[in-house]
Amino acid sequence: MTETKFIDIHGVRQAIIDEGEGDEVLLLIHGMAGSAHTWRAVLPQLAKKYRVVAPDLLGHGQSSKPRTDYSLGAFAVGLRDLLDELGIESATVVGHSLGGGVAMQFLYQHPDYCRRLVLIGSGGLGPDVGWILRLLAVPGAEFVMPVIAPSPIVRAGNAVRSRLSSAGLRSPRGAEVWAAYSSFADGEARAAFLRTLRSVVDYRGQAVSALNRLNLREGLPVLAIWGEQDKIIPVDHAYSALQVRPDCRLEILPGVGHFVQVEAPTEVIDLVDEFISTTTPADPRR
């Protein structure tokens, strides 16, 4: 059973899961409206071999949700401060969705901290993104969201979901979507979500490209994992990464959607483990 811990960094509460031991550290970065819980299906197994650190990003999960900067750069600085606080000099950085964009920004700002880079259904590699996120990025969405996700409906939905789970009816993909939706019932979480979303998305799609970040560090091992049926960030973006960085290893999983780590956890565990075992981390001096 994973345990959430809390530490204060510059007066702000940071929720993290920090499990396992070993010379190799994995830093797992979740996506928008997510939390460290999104790694629940892969973290325990990875922690048997590696030290695994999975934070709730600022404004997400159980971390503080102040009225502040929620840009990719701010997230990258926060992750650097977190690693410093934990006494971790470098890590293999794994990012899902928004977390992939944060991971590439982290590489850009703090290259010495990155041993390897793993992108899972990553943002920041092209303009396309699901239409729901485009709609929520437009001005005025903050007035509609409380109506879309009122607390009574969320409570009722949680009760139904609990009964279905007890009956053995579970959908990993549906659980991730529900977790994101239900978080909108909290006013502070809604505000943080909108600030995060609007820093990277507008009505035309993703407004920030991190493709140029992939070429910044020679010799950095890069792995991209994508679900073939990803409806939020299409698999075409994986091939964009491959064009920019031909030495990137690309794995496309058939029948899998956007939430690869919960839909195909065994495959993700095996791919990440094999990637770490067969690659040499980047030289921090280059």
Order of alpha helices (4+ residues) and beta strands (2+ residues): beta-beta-beta-alpha-beta-alpha-beta-alpha-beta-alpha-alpha-alpha-alpha-alpha-beta-beta-beta-alpha-beta-alpha-alpha
